[in-house]
C-alpha cells in the first residue's frame, strides 16, 4: 500500500511498495530552469552538480564511497521545473542512502575550489551537447516557442555563464529553493516507513533564508511554497494555446544530415485534454515501429533512420513536437509526409477498431514501462511533487479508456493546423 506523510520541517515523504531486494529512494526538489532569475541561467543544473562536492559532514570522495562502496548508484538530473537526486541500493543499506541524500540536498557547502573544478566539467557537457544536433534542436525549438517566457531558456546555460558562478551563487539559489517544504522524499521499499521514522534525518537545523542578492540582482519570479500546487499569482500568465506558434526557422550547421523539428505549445499538466494528445502522440510517433510516422517515413519510403513525436506537460503549458533527421534533399518530401499523417487525423475520426487497437497498444507499452521500477518511481515522485498525488498505471488507463474518436479528432484539429505549427530546420552548411 502506498503511504505518504510529512516529516519535521515540512518534508513530504512518499512510499511505494516493493518486494525487490533493491531499494530506490531520492529527493525531488521543486526547483528547475524556470526558477532561475535573469542572470542565473544554467544555475539550477550547476547546483545539482555541486551538491555532490561536499557537505559539513562529508567530502566529495566520501559522498561517492558511502554509496558506491556498498554497490549502490547515486545520480541526479535537472529539468525545467524540478531537480531530482536519487539512489538505488540494497535494501539493508537504505538508511545510509537516505542519510547521504538528505545531507547533499540540505547541507552542501559548495567549496569554491570544487566550484572552479566542476564548472569545467559542466562546460565540457555544454560543448558535448552542442556537438549533438539531434539533442540540441530540442532545446533551441523550445527556446523559440517559449521566447520571453520562463521556460524559454535551456537547462545547461552557456559556458561563459557557468564560469562566472561562485560558491555564493550556489548557496543563494539553494537557500531559496532547496527547502524541506519545497521537496518530496520518495522511497520504493516495503520497510521504508519504520526505518525512516526510526532514524534521525539530517534536515536543516534552522530556517534557511536566501543570501542577499548581488548588486543589480533580481528576485526570481517564483517562490517556494509548502503548497503542492503552483500558485498562479507567482508565475507569468500561461501561454495561449498555440503560444507564439507559426513560422519557419532555419539554421546552418556543420552536419551531414538535415535535422527537422515541428510542433506547438499545448496543454498544461492539469488540463484533461492532454490525455487525447497523449494517445494521439503514441499513434503518430510513439516508441513502436508501427506508429504512423515511422511507418510512413522509414518503413514505406526509407527516408529516415529516426522519426519520433513527443509531448511534455508543464504546470501552466505544454509542448508537442515531431523530430526527424534526413538527407538534406529529402527535407521537403519528409515534411509533406508528416503533414499527410497530421491531416489524416484531422480529417477523419479513428474507427472503433482503430481506437481499440491504439488503446490496447498503449496499455501494453505502459505496463511494460512500469516494470522499470526506477523510472516508475521517479515519474511517480515528480508527479506527487507538482500535484500532491502520484499516478499509477490504473490511473492513466482510466483516462485513456474514457477517450472517444471525437476527442482525438477535436484535439488534432485544435493543435495540428499548419498555421499553429512552428518549424525549425538545421541545414548542412554545404547546402
N, C-alpha and C positions, 0 to 999 in steps of 0.2 A: 504494500500500500504506500502511495506517495504521501510524504509529510512535508509541511513547511511550518516554520516558526521563526521567532525573532530573538536574537541574542542581545546582550548588553550593547549599548551604543547604536542600536537600531539595525544591526546587520541581519538581513533576512537569510534564512537557510532553507534550501530545497533538497529533499532526499528522494532518491529514486531507487526502487527495489532491484536487486540483482543477486543471483546466486554465484556469480563468477568469482574466482579467486583473486581477480584483479579489480582494484577499486579505481574509480575515476572521480577526481574531485577538482575543484577550481573556484575562482572568484571572477565574476563578471562585473565590470565597472561601467557605470553609465557615463562614459566619457570617451569621445571619439573625435574624429576630424572636425565635425561640425561644431564642436565645443571650443575650438580654437579661435581666439580673437585675432583680428588683423595683426600681423607681425609674429604670430605664433604658428604659422602653417608648418606642419610636419612635427610639431612638438608632442602631440599625443603619442604618435608612433615612437618618437625618440625616448619618451619617458618609459614606454613599455620595455625598450631595450635596457635602459639604465636601471630599471627596477631589479635586475639580476646582478648588479655590480656592487652590492654590499649594503648591509644594514648595521644597526648598532651592535647586533649580536653575531653577525656572520660576514665573512669576507666573500668576495665573488667566487673564489675557489671552493669555499665551504658550502655555499648555496648549491653548486653543482654536485659536489661529492655527497652531500646529505641525501640527495635523491638518486643520482646515477650510481652511487656506491651501493645502493640497495637494488639496483636493476631497474629503477623507475625511469620515467621520461617526464621532463619538465619543459613546458613550452608556453607560448603566448602569441596573440595576434591582435591587431588593431584594425578597426574599420570605421565607417563614417559615424556610427552612433555609440559604439562601445569598444572597450578593451577587455580581453579575456585572458586570464592566466589559468593554466590547467596542468594536471599531473595524472599519469597512470602509474600505479604501483601495486605490489602485492598487498592484499587486504590487511595483513598483520602490521604493515607499516603505515597505515592510514593516518594515525595521529602525527607521525613525523611529517608526512606530506602536508597536512593541514597547517602545522606549525610553520613550515617553510613558506607556504603560500601566503599566509596572513602576515608573516614577517616582511616578505618582499613587497607586498602591496601597501602595507600601512607603516612600515618602519624603515624604508630605504633611505640612505643618507646621501646618495648621488655625489661621491667624491669627485672633485674637479679633475683629478688625474684620469679617472675612469671615463669621465665625460669626454675628455680630449681624445682618448683612445677610441671610444665607441663611435664618436662622430665620423671617424674614417671608415669604420665598418658599415655604418648606415649610408655613407656616401658611395661606397662600393655597391651597396644594394641598389641605390638610385641609378647608378651607371649601368648595372646589370639589367635593371628593368627597362631602361631606355634603349637597350640593345635588343629588346624583345617586342617588336611592333604588335604582335598578336595580343600581348598583355597591355601595352601602353595605350592602344587605341581605346580600350575600355575607359581608362581614366580621362583621356582627352575628350572623349564623347560626353562623358558625364559632366566635365567642366563646361562644355559648350551648352549642354541642355540646362544646367543649373547656374549659368552665369549670373553673378550678382546675388546668389543665394548661399547660405552657409554650407550647403552640400557641394558647392561649385569649386572646390579645390582638392587636389589629390592628397592621398594619405601620407606619402613619404616626404613631401615638401621638396625643396631644392637643396643642392649641396651647399650653396652659399648660406642659406638659412640655417641649416643644421650646424655648420661650422661656427656660427655666431652664438649658439646657445651655450649657457653656462649652468653650473650647478644650481644657482639661484633660480634660473628659469624653470628647471625641473621641479624644484621644491615649491615654487609658486603655483605651478599648474597642478601638481598632485595634492597640495594642501587644499586647493579649491575643489577638486573633483574626487580624489581617492579617499572618500569618507565612508565609514561603515553604512550609514543610512542611504548612500548612493550606490550600494553594491548588493550583489546576491552571491552567497556561497552555495555551491552545489556539490552533492555527494551521491555517487551511484554505488551503493553498498548496503546490504541488509542490516548491518550492525552499526551504521553511522550514528544514529541518534544517541544511544548511550555513550559512545566514545566521545562525540562532540560535546555532550553535556558534562562529561566527567573531567575533561582536561581544560585547564585554564588556557585561554586563547590570547595571543599577543596583539590585542587591539590597542589603538592609541589610548594612552592614559589620560590625555587631556583633549579638549575640543581643538581640532586643527583649524587654523584661520589662515587665509591667504597672506603671503608676504606682501609688503607694499609693492605696488606696480612700479616698474621703472618709469623714469620721466618720459612723458609723452605716451605712455601705455594706455590701453583702453580695456575696460572690463569686457569679458565675454558676454555675448548676448544671451547665453543660457546659464542657469544657476542650478546647483544640485538641490534636490528635494527628497524628502522621505516618502513622497507620493510615488506610487508605481506607474503613474501616468505623467506624460509630459504636460506641463502647464502651457496652454496655448498662448498665454499672455507673455511668456518669456522667450518665444521664438518668433522669427519672422513669419508673416502670413504664408499659408500653404500656396504653392504654385497652382494656378488654374490647370485643369485637366488639359494636357497637351503642352502646358508650360510655354517655353519660348520655342516651341517646335516649328518645323519647317525650315527649308533651306539646305543647300549643298555646300559642304566644306571640303576642301582638298588640300593635302599636304604632300610635298615631295620628300621621300626618304630613301636612304640607301638600302633598298631591299630588292630581292629577286621577284617577289610576288606583289600584287596589289592586295591591300587589306581594306575591307569594307565593313562599315557598321551603319545600321539604320535603326531608328527607334523613336520613342516618345516618352514623356512623363506619364505616369499612370496613377494608380490608386494607392492611398495610404494603407498602412497595416490594419487600421481599424475599419476600413471600408469593405463591406461584404462583397462588393463587385469584383474584388481581386480574385475570388475563387473561380469565377468564369475565366479570367485571364490565366490563372494557374493551369487549368485544364487545356485551354487553347494553346498556351505556350508549349505544353507537353506534346500536343498533337502536331504542332508546327516543327519544333526543333529540339525536342527533349532528347534524353540520352539514347533512346532506341534508334537503330538504323532504319526502322520503318516509319519514323517520323516523316512528315511530308517534305520538309526542306532537304534532308539528306537523301530521300528517295529521288527527288527531282534533280538536284544539282550534282549529286555524287553518283548514285546508282544508275539513273537513266541517262544522264548526259556526260558523266565523267569529267566535270569541270572543276571540282574542288576536292581537297582532302578533308578539310574541316568546314562545317557549317553548323551553326547552333543558334538557338534563341534562348534568352534568359530574362528573368524578371527579378526585381528587388523591391521590397516594400519598406519604406521608412515610416517614421512616426507621423509625418504630415504630407507625404507624397510618395511616389514610386517611380520605377523605371522599367521599361521593357525594350529589349534590343534583339537584333539579328546580326550575327557576325559571320563572315566567310573570308577566306583567302583564296585567290585565284591568279592565273596568268593575267597580266595587265590587259591583253587583247580580249579577254573574256569578261571583263568587268560589266559592261553594259548588258550582255546576254544573261549573266547571273542575276543582275538586278531585275531584269524582266521576268525571270523565272520565279524569283521571290515575290514580285508583285502579283504574279498569276495566282500563287498559293494564297496570298492575303485576300485577293479579290474573291476567290472561291468561298472562303469562309464568310465574307461579307454578303455575297450574292445569294447563297443558298444554305439553309439550315442543315445541320447534320441529320441524317436519317436516324430512326430509332436504333437500328443495328449499329450504325457508326458510333453513336453516342454511347451505347452499351459497351462496345469494344474499347472505346477510349477510356472509359471509367475503369473497366476491368484491367487494362494495361497499367494505368496509373496506380491502381490499388496494389498490384503485384510489385511494381517498382518501389513504392513506398515501404511495403512490408519488408522487402529485401534490404532497403536502405536502413531501416530501423535495426537490422541485425548488426550494423556498425555502432556498437554501444557508445564509443567516444563521440562520434558525430551527432548521434541522437541526444546524448546528454548535453553537449554544447548548444545544440539548437533549442532544446527544452529550456535550458538556463537563460539563454538570451531572450527568449520569448517571455519568460517569467520576469526578467529584469525590466522589460519595457511595458508589460501589460498587467502584471500582477498575477498571472496564471500561466501554466505551461500548456503544451499542446501535444496530444498523443495521436497515434495513427487513427484511432477510432474517431477522435475529434475532427481530424482533417477529412476523413472519408464521409462523415455525416454531411459536411458542407459540399463535397464533390457529388455525392449521390443525389443531393437535392437539386442539382443543376438541370436545366432543360436545354434543348436545342435552341430555343428562342433566346435564352440567357446568353449563350455563346455567340449567337449571331449579333445580338444587340451590342455586346462587348466589342466584337470585331468591327462593327460599323462605327462605334464610338472612337476607337483607337487607331484603326489601320488605314484610314483615308490618306491619300497621298499628301494632302496639304498639312496634315498633322505630323508627318514623319520628317525627322532630320536625318541627313546622311553625311557621314564622314568617310573620306577615302584617303588612304595612304598609297600614293602612286610611286612606283620605282623611279628613281631620279633620272634614269636613262630614257624615260618616256617623254 
